[in-house]
């Protein structure tokens, strides 16, 4: 019985945190939009932070606050008097962001204006010719194409970096290949490491140019001499740690399935039947809850409550991989088969968790996988708990009548 009440305790704690934060901090209210397709027209105005979640998201509205968005395809084309945090498969920014932006996606295309810093993690990132970044650009990507203007410095790592636009500050990057176009202009110093030295046209770099060869495995072996004998041990230790982490998480999942099968099944089922609301609640749980808890910690009275909420949030963040693993395993083992038996749930969990562990091991993709797991896993817990409470209310209503 104690275990069955854990979900209610956590939800109550999070609601209390948000309530205290709202009453003790002068902030605007949050506007949450979730669904398969979420669209805001250019005639709309939103005062306060805006949370968007769905498969297809399009916003041309004027937002006086920050935007937090997660989905498959996202396009932000309006004016945002605040910052932008977005995660998805395809992200297009064609508006004006008065503060910084943090974007994570398979393909990220910026054709608008970010007036402060821009942080990007993606497979392919393109800064269009008409686009501009007011301050620094930081990136980790496969391919980066800079055709617009960067008002500050450029730092990061990529397999291929192409600069065809203007960088006012310095460029400090580690890449596989660097290409500087004839029309490019770097106002500061260019410091880079790559496999081969780039062919840099004259007068494109106003400061100094510093090149260093990229250290591959063979060069690293010669530098560290006899330490190369330890390389197999390091690889083995990494593999053993991943196996241990997988087994520890699997044991935790099995225990929860045995103690609270309805809650685990409900969370995984919500991922399949209510993807939009799951993403919306996940965005709130992932971004709003820790922020609210920190704000509460700033008040002396709310300090214990804030610390407890942060601990609960951290636990749920770790457990968020369980419903996602259940969902993936169910899709593979039997899409139409419900999560009714504990044996089938444990099998689905073991298979899904193995797939997620392998995906998280892929360079560059690992962060995006973690972000998706956290977003949809947290949302699945909240949505599943809400559905379970609603089902119990309906049952109570039928019994009383």
C-alpha positions as CSV (number, residue, x, y, z in Angstrom):
1,X,0.0,0.0,0.0
2,X,2.9,2.3,0.8
3,X,4.3,1.8,-2.7
4,X,1.0,2.5,-4.4
5,X,1.0,5.9,-2.8
6,X,4.4,7.0,-4.0
7,X,3.0,8.5,-7.2
8,X,0.5,10.6,-5.3
9,X,3.1,11.8,-2.8
10,X,5.4,12.9,-5.7
11,X,2.6,14.7,-7.6
12,X,1.5,16.4,-4.4
13,X,5.0,17.6,-3.7
14,X,5.5,19.0,-7.2
15,X,2.1,20.8,-7.0
16,X,3.1,22.3,-3.7
17,X,6.4,23.4,-5.1
18,X,4.7,25.2,-8.0
19,X,2.1,26.7,-5.8
20,X,4.7,28.2,-3.4
21,X,6.8,29.4,-6.4
22,X,3.9,31.2,-7.9
23,X,2.8,32.8,-4.7
24,X,6.3,33.9,-3.6
25,X,7.8,34.9,-7.0
26,X,6.4,37.7,-9.3
27,X,6.3,35.7,-12.6
28,X,3.9,35.5,-15.5
29,X,1.7,32.5,-15.8
30,X,2.7,29.7,-18.1
31,X,0.8,28.9,-21.3
32,X,0.8,25.2,-22.2
33,X,-0.2,24.0,-25.7
34,X,0.0,20.2,-26.4
35,X,-1.4,17.9,-29.1
36,X,-0.5,16.1,-32.3
37,X,-0.4,19.4,-34.1
38,X,0.1,22.7,-32.3
39,X,-0.2,26.0,-34.2
40,X,-0.1,29.6,-33.1
41,X,-0.9,32.3,-35.7
42,X,0.8,35.7,-36.1
43,X,-2.2,37.4,-34.6
44,X,-1.8,35.7,-31.2
45,X,0.0,37.3,-28.3
46,X,1.2,35.3,-25.3
47,X,2.2,37.0,-22.1
48,X,4.3,34.7,-20.0
49,X,6.3,31.6,-20.7
50,X,5.0,29.3,-23.5
51,X,5.3,25.5,-23.4
52,X,4.7,23.7,-26.7
53,X,4.6,19.9,-27.2
54,X,3.4,17.8,-30.1
55,X,4.4,16.0,-33.3
56,X,4.2,19.2,-35.5
57,X,4.7,22.6,-33.9
58,X,4.4,25.9,-35.6
59,X,4.4,29.3,-33.9
60,X,4.2,32.7,-35.5
61,X,2.8,34.4,-32.3
62,X,4.3,37.3,-30.4
63,X,5.5,35.8,-27.1
64,X,6.5,38.1,-24.1
65,X,8.4,35.4,-22.3
66,X,10.4,32.3,-22.9
67,X,9.5,29.4,-25.2
68,X,10.1,25.7,-24.3
69,X,9.2,23.4,-27.2
70,X,9.6,19.7,-27.9
71,X,8.3,17.7,-30.8
72,X,9.1,16.1,-34.2
73,X,9.0,19.1,-36.4
74,X,9.2,22.6,-35.0
75,X,9.1,26.0,-36.6
76,X,9.4,29.2,-34.6
77,X,8.7,32.2,-36.8
78,X,7.3,34.9,-34.5
79,X,8.8,37.4,-32.1
80,X,10.0,36.1,-28.8
81,X,10.8,38.6,-26.1
82,X,12.7,36.1,-24.1
83,X,14.7,32.9,-24.7
84,X,14.1,29.8,-26.8
85,X,14.7,26.1,-25.7
86,X,13.7,23.5,-28.3
87,X,14.3,19.9,-29.0
88,X,13.1,17.8,-31.9
89,X,14.0,16.1,-35.1
90,X,13.7,19.1,-37.4
91,X,13.9,22.7,-36.0
92,X,13.5,25.9,-38.0
93,X,13.9,29.3,-36.4
94,X,12.7,32.1,-38.5
95,X,11.8,34.7,-36.0
96,X,13.4,37.2,-33.6
97,X,14.7,35.8,-30.3
98,X,15.7,38.7,-28.0
99,X,17.6,36.5,-25.6
100,X,19.6,33.3,-26.0
101,X,18.5,30.1,-27.7
102,X,19.3,26.4,-27.0
103,X,18.5,24.0,-29.8
104,X,18.9,20.2,-30.0
105,X,17.8,18.3,-33.1
106,X,18.8,16.1,-36.0
107,X,18.5,19.1,-38.4
108,X,18.6,22.7,-37.1
109,X,18.1,25.7,-39.5
110,X,18.3,29.2,-38.2
111,X,17.0,31.9,-40.6
112,X,16.0,34.5,-38.1
113,X,17.8,36.6,-35.5
114,X,19.1,35.5,-32.1
115,X,20.2,38.6,-30.3
116,X,22.3,36.8,-27.6
117,X,24.1,33.5,-27.5
118,X,23.1,30.4,-29.5
119,X,23.9,26.9,-28.3
120,X,23.3,24.1,-30.8
121,X,23.6,20.3,-30.7
122,X,22.6,18.7,-34.0
123,X,23.5,16.4,-36.9
124,X,23.3,19.3,-39.4
125,X,23.2,23.0,-38.4
126,X,22.8,25.8,-40.9
127,X,22.9,29.5,-40.3
128,X,21.2,31.0,-43.3
129,X,22.5,34.1,-45.1
130,X,19.8,36.4,-43.7
131,X,20.3,35.1,-40.2
132,X,22.3,36.7,-37.4
133,X,23.5,35.9,-33.9
134,X,24.1,38.8,-31.6
135,X,26.7,37.2,-29.4
136,X,28.5,33.9,-29.3
137,X,27.8,30.6,-31.1
138,X,28.6,27.3,-29.4
139,X,28.0,24.0,-31.2
140,X,28.5,20.3,-31.2
141,X,27.4,18.9,-34.6
142,X,28.1,16.7,-37.5
143,X,28.0,19.4,-40.2
144,X,27.9,23.1,-39.6
145,X,27.3,25.7,-42.4
146,X,27.6,29.4,-41.4
147,X,26.3,31.7,-44.1
148,X,24.9,34.4,-41.8
149,X,26.5,36.8,-39.3
150,X,27.8,35.9,-35.8
151,X,28.4,39.0,-33.7
152,X,30.6,37.3,-31.1
153,X,32.9,34.3,-31.0
154,X,32.4,30.8,-32.6
155,X,33.4,27.8,-30.5
156,X,32.7,24.1,-30.8
157,X,33.4,20.8,-32.5
158,X,32.1,19.3,-35.7
159,X,33.0,16.8,-38.4
160,X,32.7,19.5,-41.0
161,X,32.6,23.3,-40.6
162,X,31.9,25.6,-43.5
163,X,32.2,29.3,-43.0
164,X,30.8,31.5,-45.8
165,X,29.5,34.4,-43.7
166,X,30.8,36.9,-41.2
167,X,32.2,36.2,-37.7
168,X,33.0,39.4,-35.8
169,X,35.0,37.7,-33.0
170,X,37.3,34.7,-32.8
171,X,36.9,31.2,-34.2
172,X,38.2,28.4,-31.9
173,X,37.1,24.9,-33.2
174,X,38.0,21.3,-33.4
175,X,36.8,19.8,-36.7
176,X,37.5,17.0,-39.1
177,X,37.4,19.4,-42.1
178,X,37.4,23.2,-42.2
179,X,36.3,25.1,-45.3
180,X,36.6,28.9,-45.5
181,X,34.7,30.4,-48.5
182,X,35.9,33.3,-50.5
183,X,33.2,35.6,-49.2
184,X,33.8,34.7,-45.6
185,X,35.1,37.3,-43.1
186,X,36.6,36.4,-39.6
187,X,37.2,39.6,-37.7
188,X,39.3,38.0,-34.9
189,X,41.7,35.1,-34.6
190,X,41.2,31.7,-36.2
191,X,42.4,28.8,-34.0
192,X,41.5,25.3,-35.3
193,X,42.6,21.7,-35.3
194,X,41.7,19.3,-38.1
195,X,42.9,16.3,-40.0
196,X,44.5,18.5,-42.7
197,X,45.3,22.2,-42.9
198,X,42.6,24.2,-44.6
199,X,43.0,26.3,-47.7
200,X,42.1,29.8,-46.4
201,X,41.6,32.5,-49.0
202,X,43.6,35.7,-48.5
203,X,42.1,38.6,-46.4
204,X,39.3,36.4,-45.0
205,X,40.8,36.3,-41.5
206,X,41.7,39.6,-40.0
207,X,43.6,38.2,-37.0
208,X,46.1,35.5,-36.6
209,X,45.7,31.9,-37.8
210,X,46.8,29.0,-35.7
211,X,46.5,25.4,-36.9
212,X,47.2,22.1,-35.0
213,X,46.8,18.6,-36.4
214,X,43.9,16.6,-35.0
215,X,45.2,13.9,-32.7
216,X,44.0,10.5,-34.0
217,X,44.5,7.2,-32.3
218,X,47.8,6.6,-33.9
219,X,49.3,9.9,-32.9
220,X,47.8,9.6,-29.4
221,X,49.5,6.2,-29.1
222,X,52.9,7.6,-30.0
223,X,52.5,10.5,-27.5
224,X,51.6,8.3,-24.6
225,X,54.1,5.6,-25.3
226,X,53.6,2.5,-23.2
227,X,50.2,3.6,-22.0
228,X,48.6,2.2,-25.2
229,X,48.7,-1.2,-23.5
230,X,46.1,0.2,-21.1
231,X,43.7,1.1,-23.9
232,X,42.0,-2.3,-24.1
233,X,41.5,-2.2,-20.3
234,X,39.9,1.2,-20.7
235,X,37.6,-0.1,-23.4
236,X,36.8,-3.1,-21.3
237,X,36.0,-0.9,-18.2
238,X,33.7,1.2,-20.3
239,X,31.8,-1.8,-21.5
240,X,31.6,-3.3,-18.0
241,X,30.3,-0.1,-16.6
242,X,27.5,0.0,-19.3
243,X,26.6,-3.6,-18.6
244,X,26.5,-2.9,-14.8
245,X,24.4,0.2,-15.3
246,X,22.0,-1.7,-17.5
247,X,21.7,-4.5,-15.0
248,X,21.2,-2.1,-12.1
249,X,18.4,-0.2,-13.9
250,X,16.8,-3.4,-15.0
251,X,16.6,-4.6,-11.4
252,X,15.0,-1.3,-10.4
253,X,12.5,-1.7,-13.2
254,X,11.7,-5.3,-12.3
255,X,11.1,-4.3,-8.6
256,X,8.7,-1.5,-9.7
257,X,6.9,-3.8,-12.1
258,X,6.4,-6.4,-9.3
259,X,5.3,-3.7,-6.7
260,X,3.3,-1.3,-9.0
261,X,2.4,-3.0,-12.3
262,X,-0.6,-0.9,-13.0
263,X,1.4,2.4,-12.7
264,X,4.2,1.1,-14.9
265,X,1.8,-0.2,-17.5
266,X,-0.2,3.0,-17.4
267,X,2.8,5.1,-18.0
268,X,4.0,3.0,-21.0
269,X,0.5,2.9,-22.5
270,X,0.2,6.7,-22.2
271,X,3.2,7.1,-24.5
272,X,1.3,5.2,-27.2
273,X,-2.2,6.7,-26.8
274,X,-1.5,10.2,-25.6
275,X,1.8,11.3,-27.1
276,X,0.9,15.0,-27.3
277,X,-0.1,15.4,-23.6
278,X,2.8,13.2,-22.5
279,X,5.2,15.6,-24.3
280,X,3.5,18.6,-22.8
281,X,3.6,17.3,-19.2
282,X,7.1,16.1,-19.8
283,X,8.3,19.6,-20.8
284,X,6.7,21.0,-17.7
285,X,8.2,18.4,-15.4
286,X,11.6,18.6,-17.1
287,X,12.0,22.4,-17.2
288,X,9.5,24.0,-14.9
289,X,9.8,21.8,-11.8
290,X,13.6,22.2,-11.1
291,X,13.3,26.0,-11.8
292,X,10.3,26.3,-9.4
293,X,12.2,24.2,-6.8
294,X,15.2,26.5,-7.0
295,X,13.0,29.6,-6.7
296,X,11.4,28.0,-3.6
297,X,14.9,27.3,-2.1
298,X,15.6,31.0,-2.3
299,X,12.9,31.6,0.3
300,X,13.9,30.5,3.8
301,X,10.6,29.0,4.6
302,X,10.5,26.9,1.4
303,X,14.1,25.6,1.6
304,X,13.3,22.1,2.9
305,X,10.4,21.7,0.4
306,X,12.6,22.9,-2.5
307,X,15.4,20.4,-1.6
308,X,12.9,17.5,-1.3
309,X,11.4,18.4,-4.6
310,X,14.8,18.5,-6.3
311,X,15.6,15.1,-4.9
312,X,12.2,13.7,-6.1
313,X,12.7,15.3,-9.5
314,X,16.2,13.6,-9.7
315,X,14.7,10.2,-8.9
316,X,12.0,10.6,-11.4
317,X,14.5,11.7,-14.0
318,X,16.4,8.5,-13.5
319,X,13.2,6.4,-13.6
320,X,12.0,8.1,-16.8
321,X,13.9,5.6,-18.9
322,X,11.7,2.7,-17.6
323,X,8.3,3.6,-19.3
324,X,10.2,4.5,-22.5
325,X,11.9,1.1,-22.4
326,X,8.6,-0.6,-21.8
327,X,7.1,1.2,-24.7
328,X,9.9,0.3,-27.1
329,X,10.0,-3.3,-26.0
330,X,6.3,-3.7,-26.4
331,X,6.4,-2.3,-29.9
332,X,9.0,-5.0,-30.8
333,X,7.7,-8.0,-29.0
334,X,4.0,-7.4,-29.7
335,X,2.5,-4.1,-30.6
336,X,-1.1,-5.2,-30.1
337,X,-0.4,-7.2,-26.9
338,X,-1.3,-5.3,-23.8
339,X,1.0,-4.9,-20.8
340,X,-1.2,-7.2,-18.7
341,X,1.2,-9.9,-17.5
342,X,4.3,-9.1,-15.4
343,X,6.4,-11.5,-17.4
344,X,5.7,-9.7,-20.7
345,X,6.4,-6.4,-19.0
346,X,9.7,-7.6,-17.7
347,X,10.7,-8.9,-21.1
348,X,9.7,-5.7,-22.8
349,X,11.6,-3.7,-20.3
350,X,14.8,-5.8,-20.7
351,X,14.7,-5.4,-24.6
352,X,13.8,-1.7,-24.6
353,X,16.3,-0.8,-22.0
354,X,19.0,-2.6,-24.0
355,X,18.2,-0.6,-27.1
356,X,18.3,2.7,-25.2
357,X,21.6,1.8,-23.6
358,X,23.1,1.1,-27.1
359,X,21.6,4.3,-28.5
360,X,23.0,6.4,-25.6
361,X,26.5,5.1,-26.4
362,X,26.5,6.7,-29.9
363,X,28.6,9.9,-30.0
364,X,26.6,13.1,-30.7
365,X,23.3,11.1,-30.6
366,X,23.6,10.3,-26.9
367,X,22.5,13.7,-25.6
368,X,19.4,13.8,-27.9
369,X,18.4,10.3,-26.8
370,X,18.8,11.3,-23.2
371,X,16.7,14.4,-23.8
372,X,13.9,12.5,-25.5
373,X,13.9,9.8,-22.7
374,X,13.7,12.5,-20.0
375,X,10.9,14.4,-21.8
376,X,8.7,11.5,-22.7
377,X,9.5,9.4,-19.6
378,X,8.6,12.2,-17.1
379,X,5.5,13.0,-19.2
380,X,4.4,9.4,-19.2
381,X,4.6,9.2,-15.4
382,X,2.5,12.3,-15.0
383,X,-0.1,11.4,-17.7
384,X,-0.3,7.8,-16.5
385,X,-0.9,8.9,-12.9
386,X,-3.6,11.4,-14.0
387,X,-5.4,8.7,-16.0
388,X,-5.2,6.3,-13.1
389,X,-6.7,8.9,-10.7
390,X,-9.5,9.7,-13.2
391,X,-10.3,6.0,-13.6
392,X,-10.6,5.6,-9.9
393,X,-12.9,8.7,-9.6
394,X,-15.1,7.3,-12.4
395,X,-15.2,3.9,-10.6
396,X,-16.1,5.6,-7.3
397,X,-18.8,7.6,-9.0
398,X,-20.4,4.5,-10.6
399,X,-20.2,2.6,-7.3
400,X,-21.9,5.4,-5.3
401,X,-24.6,5.8,-7.9
